[in-house]
């Protein structure tokens, strides 16, 4: 079980997708550049089967900003984009309305 203190360690923020490219070494991954208001980050996300890259540009998403960087199939990921999946496929987690980029998710 995670405690409320464990949850508070995560910095969940609203980011806006600025660029999306196919991962050079993985058919299921996109390499996504997101704007967090005060910085940009590169995130590798396994959502390629569910989205066209053109449909993601400009979309607001929720990311974990303080996740330790990881190398995924040779490309650095500096955070995590939140998504849900079920038998119908994958969907990204996104605010219901436009909010200020960099806003904290509580």
C-alpha positions as a Markdown table, in Angstrom:
| # | Residue | x | y | z |
|---|---|---|---|---|
| 1 | Unk | 0.0 | 0.0 | 0.0 |
| 2 | Unk | 1.2 | 3.5 | -0.8 |
| 3 | Unk | 0.7 | 6.1 | 1.9 |
| 4 | Unk | -0.5 | 9.7 | 1.3 |
| 5 | Unk | 3.1 | 10.7 | 1.9 |
| 6 | Unk | 4.2 | 8.4 | -1.0 |
| 7 | Unk | 1.6 | 10.1 | -3.2 |
| 8 | Unk | 2.7 | 13.6 | -2.2 |
| 9 | Unk | 6.3 | 12.8 | -3.5 |
| 10 | Unk | 5.0 | 12.7 | -7.0 |
| 11 | Unk | 4.8 | 16.0 | -8.9 |
| 12 | Unk | 1.8 | 15.6 | -11.2 |
| 13 | Unk | 1.5 | 18.6 | -13.6 |
| 14 | Unk | -0.4 | 19.7 | -16.7 |
| 15 | Unk | 1.8 | 19.8 | -19.8 |
| 16 | Unk | 1.2 | 20.7 | -23.4 |
| 17 | Unk | 2.5 | 18.5 | -26.2 |
| 18 | Unk | 4.7 | 20.4 | -28.5 |
| 19 | Unk | 6.3 | 17.7 | -30.7 |
| 20 | Unk | 5.8 | 14.0 | -31.4 |
| 21 | Unk | 8.1 | 11.7 | -33.3 |
| 22 | Unk | 8.2 | 7.9 | -33.8 |
| 23 | Unk | 10.7 | 6.1 | -31.5 |
| 24 | Unk | 13.5 | 5.0 | -33.8 |
| 25 | Unk | 13.8 | 1.5 | -32.1 |
| 26 | Unk | 10.2 | 0.7 | -31.0 |
| 27 | Unk | 6.9 | 0.4 | -33.0 |
| 28 | Unk | 4.7 | 1.1 | -30.0 |
| 29 | Unk | 6.5 | 4.2 | -28.6 |
| 30 | Unk | 6.4 | 7.9 | -29.4 |
| 31 | Unk | 9.1 | 10.4 | -28.3 |
| 32 | Unk | 7.1 | 13.4 | -27.1 |
| 33 | Unk | 8.3 | 16.9 | -26.2 |
| 34 | Unk | 6.1 | 18.6 | -23.6 |
| 35 | Unk | 6.0 | 22.1 | -22.3 |
| 36 | Unk | 5.6 | 22.4 | -18.5 |
| 37 | Unk | 5.5 | 26.2 | -18.5 |
| 38 | Unk | 9.0 | 26.8 | -17.0 |
| 39 | Unk | 10.8 | 24.0 | -18.9 |
| 40 | Unk | 10.4 | 21.4 | -21.6 |
| 41 | Unk | 10.9 | 17.7 | -21.2 |
| 42 | Unk | 11.2 | 14.6 | -23.5 |
| 43 | Unk | 8.9 | 11.7 | -22.6 |
| 44 | Unk | 8.8 | 8.3 | -24.2 |
| 45 | Unk | 5.2 | 7.0 | -24.1 |
| 46 | Unk | 3.6 | 3.7 | -25.3 |
| 47 | Unk | 0.6 | 5.3 | -27.0 |
| 48 | Unk | 1.5 | 4.9 | -30.6 |
| 49 | Unk | -1.1 | 2.3 | -31.3 |
| 50 | Unk | -3.9 | 4.6 | -30.1 |
| 51 | Unk | -2.9 | 8.0 | -31.5 |
| 52 | Unk | -1.7 | 9.7 | -34.7 |
| 53 | Unk | 1.1 | 12.1 | -33.8 |
| 54 | Unk | -0.7 | 15.0 | -35.5 |
| 55 | Unk | -3.7 | 14.5 | -33.2 |
| 56 | Unk | -1.5 | 14.9 | -30.1 |
| 57 | Unk | 0.2 | 18.3 | -30.9 |
| 58 | Unk | -1.3 | 21.0 | -28.7 |
| 59 | Unk | -3.1 | 18.6 | -26.4 |
| 60 | Unk | -2.8 | 19.0 | -22.7 |
| 61 | Unk | -1.8 | 15.9 | -20.7 |
| 62 | Unk | -0.9 | 15.0 | -17.2 |
| 63 | Unk | 2.7 | 14.0 | -16.5 |
| 64 | Unk | 4.9 | 13.0 | -13.6 |
| 65 | Unk | 7.5 | 15.7 | -13.6 |
| 66 | Unk | 9.9 | 14.4 | -10.9 |
| 67 | Unk | 10.3 | 10.8 | -12.1 |
| 68 | Unk | 13.9 | 9.7 | -12.3 |
| 69 | Unk | 15.0 | 9.6 | -16.0 |
| 70 | Unk | 15.0 | 6.3 | -17.7 |
| 71 | Unk | 16.4 | 5.0 | -21.0 |
| 72 | Unk | 13.7 | 3.2 | -23.0 |
| 73 | Unk | 15.0 | 1.4 | -26.1 |
| 74 | Unk | 17.9 | 3.8 | -26.3 |
| 75 | Unk | 16.1 | 7.1 | -25.8 |
| 76 | Unk | 15.9 | 9.0 | -22.6 |
| 77 | Unk | 12.5 | 9.6 | -21.0 |
| 78 | Unk | 12.5 | 12.5 | -18.5 |
| 79 | Unk | 9.0 | 11.8 | -17.0 |
| 80 | Unk | 5.8 | 9.8 | -17.5 |
| 81 | Unk | 2.7 | 10.7 | -19.4 |
| 82 | Unk | -0.4 | 9.3 | -17.6 |
| 83 | Unk | -2.7 | 7.0 | -19.6 |
| 84 | Unk | -5.3 | 4.4 | -19.0 |
| 85 | Unk | -6.0 | 1.2 | -20.9 |
| 86 | Unk | -8.7 | -1.4 | -21.1 |
| 87 | Unk | -10.0 | -3.8 | -23.7 |
| 88 | Unk | -11.0 | -0.9 | -25.9 |
| 89 | Unk | -7.4 | 0.4 | -26.0 |
| 90 | Unk | -5.3 | 3.2 | -24.6 |
| 91 | Unk | -6.4 | 6.8 | -23.7 |
| 92 | Unk | -4.3 | 9.6 | -22.3 |
| 93 | Unk | -5.3 | 11.4 | -19.1 |
| 94 | Unk | -6.2 | 15.0 | -19.9 |
| 95 | Unk | -7.9 | 17.9 | -18.1 |
| 96 | Unk | -11.6 | 18.4 | -18.9 |
| 97 | Unk | -10.9 | 22.0 | -19.8 |
| 98 | Unk | -7.9 | 24.1 | -20.8 |
| 99 | Unk | -5.8 | 25.0 | -17.8 |
| 100 | Unk | -2.5 | 26.9 | -17.4 |
| 101 | Unk | 0.4 | 24.8 | -18.5 |
| 102 | Unk | 2.5 | 23.7 | -15.5 |
| 103 | Unk | -0.6 | 23.6 | -13.2 |
| 104 | Unk | -0.2 | 21.2 | -10.3 |
| 105 | Unk | -2.5 | 18.2 | -10.2 |
| 106 | Unk | -3.8 | 17.6 | -6.7 |
